[in-house]
Amino acid sequence: MAYIVTKLLTTEKSTEFFLIGSFSDMKQAAAAATDEYKEYNKQASFMNLEMINEWLSTRGEYSFRKDRNNRLQLDISIAEENQIIQKDHQRIFTCTDADSEFVKLSGALVSDGEKKAEI
């Protein structure tokens, strides 16, 4: 069995799809995906990285929106040698009208791309 890590990076200027790697263990795949997140969000705390690693290990996907124009989507797909991937696992990423509506809503709430809420 192989765990394939992919990344979809959306910016104001482009949308790019990356194949990160293939791993024999889900924990290795989650660690590689977490490293991609760490590279993308250099301000992430250790606790945040641990939470994302756990999420990727159990859910196999994670999405992070830095601001209204920049988004990172990570996915871990399971593939078995010489087998067609199950239908419910064939779609890696989805971009829908709901996504564009969320971007509009985010832009209206946080027009300059900066977070305003504090704990």
PASEBA-1860 file (N, C-alpha, C; in nm, 3 decimals):
! residues 119
1> MAYIVTKL> 0.084/-0.117/0.000/0.000/0.000/0.000/0.089/0.123/0.000 ~ 0.048/0.225/-0.073/0.123/0.350/-0.081/0.033/0.465/-0.039 ~ 0.093/0.561/0.029/0.024/0.683/0.070/0.086/0.797/-0.011 ~ 0.006/0.857/-0.098/0.055/0.957/-0.192/0.015/1.096/-0.142 ~ 0.115/1.182/-0.122/0.092/1.317/-0.070/0.091/1.416/-0.187 ~ -0.016/1.495/-0.193/-0.028/1.599/-0.296/-0.061/1.732/-0.230 ~ -0.033/1.838/-0.305/-0.056/1.973/-0.254/-0.118/2.057/-0.365 ~ -0.220/2.134/-0.332/-0.278/2.232/-0.422/-0.254/2.368/-0.359
9> LTTEKSTE> -0.182/2.453/-0.431/-0.146/2.586/-0.381/-0.215/2.690/-0.468 ~ -0.302/2.768/-0.406/-0.375/2.872/-0.478/-0.327/3.008/-0.429 ~ -0.285/3.092/-0.524/-0.245/3.229/-0.492/-0.327/3.323/-0.578 ~ -0.305/3.451/-0.559/-0.377/3.550/-0.638/-0.347/3.534/-0.787 ~ -0.226/3.486/-0.819/-0.182/3.479/-0.958/-0.191/3.341/-1.020 ~ -0.196/3.234/-0.939/-0.193/3.101/-0.999/-0.254/2.995/-0.907 ~ -0.281/2.881/-0.968/-0.321/2.761/-0.895/-0.229/2.651/-0.943 ~ -0.154/2.591/-0.850/-0.056/2.490/-0.887/-0.079/2.362/-0.808
17> FFLIGSFS> -0.062/2.249/-0.875/-0.079/2.118/-0.816/0.057/2.050/-0.807 ~ 0.090/1.996/-0.691/0.220/1.933/-0.668/0.202/1.790/-0.619 ~ 0.284/1.701/-0.670/0.296/1.566/-0.617/0.416/1.568/-0.524 ~ 0.394/1.551/-0.394/0.501/1.564/-0.295/0.580/1.435/-0.281 ~ 0.511/1.321/-0.273/0.583/1.195/-0.259/0.491/1.079/-0.232 ~ 0.551/0.961/-0.232/0.480/0.836/-0.204/0.548/0.768/-0.086 ~ 0.468/0.725/0.011/0.522/0.669/0.135/0.455/0.536/0.166 ~ 0.526/0.449/0.236/0.472/0.318/0.272/0.396/0.322/0.404
25> DMKQAAAA> 0.403/0.435/0.474/0.342/0.447/0.606/0.264/0.578/0.616 ~ 0.144/0.573/0.673/0.061/0.692/0.686/0.128/0.799/0.772 ~ 0.199/0.759/0.876/0.266/0.857/0.963/0.375/0.932/0.888 ~ 0.448/0.862/0.800/0.550/0.929/0.718/0.484/1.026/0.621 ~ 0.374/0.984/0.562/0.302/1.070/0.468/0.250/1.194/0.540 ~ 0.193/1.176/0.658/0.142/1.290/0.736/0.256/1.384/0.775 ~ 0.372/1.329/0.810/0.487/1.412/0.845/0.533/1.494/0.725 ~ 0.536/1.433/0.607/0.576/1.506/0.485/0.476/1.617/0.453
33> ATDEYKEY> 0.347/1.588/0.467/0.245/1.689/0.442/0.255/1.801/0.545 ~ 0.281/1.767/0.670/0.297/1.868/0.775/0.417/1.957/0.746 ~ 0.524/1.899/0.693/0.641/1.979/0.654/0.605/2.081/0.546 ~ 0.518/2.041/0.453/0.472/2.135/0.349/0.396/2.251/0.413 ~ 0.310/2.218/0.509/0.236/2.322/0.580/0.332/2.415/0.656 ~ 0.430/2.355/0.723/0.528/2.433/0.800/0.604/2.530/0.709 ~ 0.638/2.485/0.590/0.708/2.570/0.493/0.617/2.684/0.446 ~ 0.488/2.655/0.431/0.391/2.754/0.383/0.357/2.856/0.492
41> NKQASFMN> 0.338/2.808/0.615/0.301/2.896/0.726/0.413/2.896/0.829 ~ 0.511/2.980/0.807/0.630/2.983/0.892/0.600/3.030/1.035 ~ 0.482/3.085/1.058/0.445/3.132/1.191/0.373/3.025/1.273 ~ 0.358/2.906/1.219/0.286/2.799/1.289/0.360/2.757/1.415 ~ 0.286/2.739/1.522/0.345/2.697/1.649/0.367/2.545/1.648 ~ 0.448/2.499/1.741/0.473/2.355/1.754/0.342/2.281/1.780 ~ 0.257/2.337/1.868/0.130/2.273/1.900/0.039/2.268/1.777 ~ 0.040/2.375/1.698/-0.039/2.379/1.575/0.009/2.271/1.478
49> LEMINEWL> 0.140/2.256/1.464/0.195/2.154/1.374/0.160/2.013/1.422 ~ 0.163/1.991/1.552/0.125/1.860/1.607/-0.022/1.830/1.577 ~ -0.109/1.931/1.593/-0.251/1.912/1.565/-0.275/1.881/1.418 ~ -0.207/1.952/1.330/-0.222/1.930/1.186/-0.170/1.792/1.148 ~ -0.058/1.751/1.207/-0.004/1.618/1.180/-0.104/1.510/1.221 ~ -0.165/1.525/1.336/-0.265/1.429/1.383/-0.387/1.428/1.291 ~ -0.430/1.547/1.249/-0.544/1.559/1.159/-0.515/1.488/1.027 ~ -0.397/1.513/0.972/-0.360/1.448/0.846/-0.349/1.296/0.862
57> STRGEYSF> -0.301/1.251/0.976/-0.288/1.107/1.001/-0.423/1.037/1.007 ~ -0.525/1.108/1.056/-0.656/1.045/1.071/-0.752/1.078/0.957 ~ -0.748/1.200/0.905/-0.842/1.243/0.801/-0.786/1.234/0.660 ~ -0.654/1.247/0.648/-0.592/1.238/0.517/-0.600/1.364/0.433 ~ -0.650/1.472/0.489/-0.657/1.598/0.414/-0.658/1.715/0.511 ~ -0.611/1.831/0.461/-0.611/1.952/0.543/-0.610/2.071/0.449 ~ -0.682/2.176/0.486/-0.689/2.297/0.405/-0.663/2.417/0.496 ~ -0.580/2.510/0.449/-0.547/2.629/0.526/-0.554/2.750/0.434
65> RKDRNNRL> -0.631/2.848/0.474/-0.643/2.972/0.397/-0.568/3.082/0.472 ~ -0.457/3.127/0.413/-0.374/3.231/0.475/-0.446/3.365/0.474 ~ -0.510/3.396/0.364/-0.593/3.514/0.350/-0.689/3.488/0.235 ~ -0.758/3.589/0.188/-0.864/3.562/0.090/-0.812/3.512/-0.045 ~ -0.686/3.533/-0.078/-0.634/3.490/-0.208/-0.536/3.374/-0.202 ~ -0.494/3.334/-0.084/-0.389/3.233/-0.071/-0.437/3.115/0.012 ~ -0.429/2.997/-0.048/-0.480/2.877/0.018/-0.389/2.758/-0.011 ~ -0.368/2.677/0.090/-0.292/2.553/0.077/-0.385/2.437/0.109
73> QLDISIAE> -0.392/2.339/0.020/-0.470/2.218/0.044/-0.376/2.099/0.033 ~ -0.379/2.015/0.136/-0.294/1.895/0.140/-0.383/1.772/0.138 ~ -0.338/1.667/0.071/-0.416/1.544/0.063/-0.323/1.424/0.068 ~ -0.368/1.320/0.136/-0.297/1.192/0.138/-0.393/1.089/0.079 ~ -0.358/1.037/-0.038/-0.439/0.936/-0.106/-0.379/0.799/-0.084 ~ -0.466/0.700/-0.069/-0.421/0.562/-0.049/-0.431/0.487/-0.181 ~ -0.321/0.423/-0.219/-0.319/0.346/-0.344/-0.256/0.209/-0.318 ~ -0.318/0.107/-0.376/-0.261/-0.027/-0.368/-0.206/-0.063/-0.505
81> ENQIIQKD> -0.096/-0.134/-0.507/-0.030/-0.171/-0.630/-0.122/-0.253/-0.720 ~ -0.124/-0.217/-0.849/-0.203/-0.286/-0.952/-0.352/-0.287/-0.923 ~ -0.401/-0.186/-0.854/-0.543/-0.175/-0.821/-0.594/-0.036/-0.859 ~ -0.718/-0.030/-0.905/-0.782/0.099/-0.929/-0.823/0.155/-0.794 ~ -0.798/0.281/-0.774/-0.833/0.347/-0.648/-0.985/0.352/-0.636 ~ -1.035/0.327/-0.515/-1.179/0.328/-0.491/-1.239/0.461/-0.534 ~ -1.360/0.457/-0.590/-1.426/0.577/-0.643/-1.432/0.691/-0.542 ~ -1.462/0.658/-0.416/-1.475/0.765/-0.317/-1.341/0.825/-0.274
89> HQRIFTCT> -1.230/0.772/-0.326/-1.097/0.827/-0.297/-1.027/0.879/-0.422 ~ -1.094/0.880/-0.537/-1.030/0.923/-0.661/-1.019/1.074/-0.672 ~ -1.115/1.147/-0.619/-1.110/1.293/-0.626/-1.012/1.343/-0.521 ~ -0.916/1.423/-0.563/-0.814/1.472/-0.470/-0.857/1.607/-0.413 ~ -0.892/1.701/-0.499/-0.933/1.834/-0.454/-1.058/1.875/-0.528 ~ -1.138/1.958/-0.465/-1.259/2.010/-0.526/-1.260/2.162/-0.514 ~ -1.286/2.229/-0.623/-1.305/2.374/-0.621/-1.447/2.399/-0.670 ~ -1.528/2.461/-0.588/-1.668/2.480/-0.621/-1.706/2.627/-0.614
97> DADSEFVK> -1.829/2.655/-0.655/-1.880/2.791/-0.641/-1.884/2.831/-0.494 ~ -1.905/2.734/-0.406/-1.906/2.764/-0.263/-1.771/2.819/-0.219 ~ -1.663/2.768/-0.279/-1.530/2.820/-0.247/-1.518/2.967/-0.285 ~ -1.567/3.003/-0.403/-1.557/3.143/-0.445/-1.646/3.231/-0.358 ~ -1.760/3.177/-0.314/-1.846/3.254/-0.222/-1.777/3.273/-0.088 ~ -1.705/3.170/-0.041/-1.631/3.182/0.084/-1.522/3.287/0.072 ~ -1.456/3.291/-0.044/-1.352/3.393/-0.066/-1.414/3.532/-0.060 ~ -1.530/3.551/-0.121/-1.597/3.681/-0.117/-1.634/3.718/0.027
105> LSGALVSD> -1.688/3.620/0.101/-1.725/3.645/0.239/-1.602/3.678/0.323 ~ -1.494/3.603/0.304/-1.370/3.629/0.377/-1.318/3.769/0.346 ~ -1.325/3.805/0.218/-1.278/3.937/0.177/-1.360/4.049/0.238 ~ -1.490/4.025/0.252/-1.577/4.126/0.312/-1.549/4.140/0.461 ~ -1.523/4.028/0.527/-1.498/4.030/0.671/-1.358/4.079/0.705 ~ -1.261/4.041/0.622/-1.121/4.075/0.646/-1.065/4.132/0.515 ~ -1.103/4.252/0.484/-1.073/4.309/0.352/-0.924/4.328/0.325 ~ -0.844/4.352/0.429/-0.701/4.374/0.406/-0.618/4.247/0.423
113> GEKKAEI> -0.684/4.134/0.451/-0.613/4.007/0.464/-0.550/3.986/0.600 ~ -0.570/4.078/0.693/-0.512/4.067/0.828/-0.618/4.021/0.927 ~ -0.579/3.933/1.017/-0.671/3.886/1.121/-0.694/3.999/1.222 ~ -0.817/4.013/1.265/-0.850/4.118/1.361/-0.882/4.060/1.500 ~ -0.925/3.936/1.507/-0.967/3.878/1.635/-0.847/3.846/1.722 ~ -0.865/3.860/1.850/-0.760/3.825/1.946/-0.822/3.744/2.058 ~ -0.740/3.660/2.117/-0.788/3.576/2.228/-0.750/3.641/2.359
END
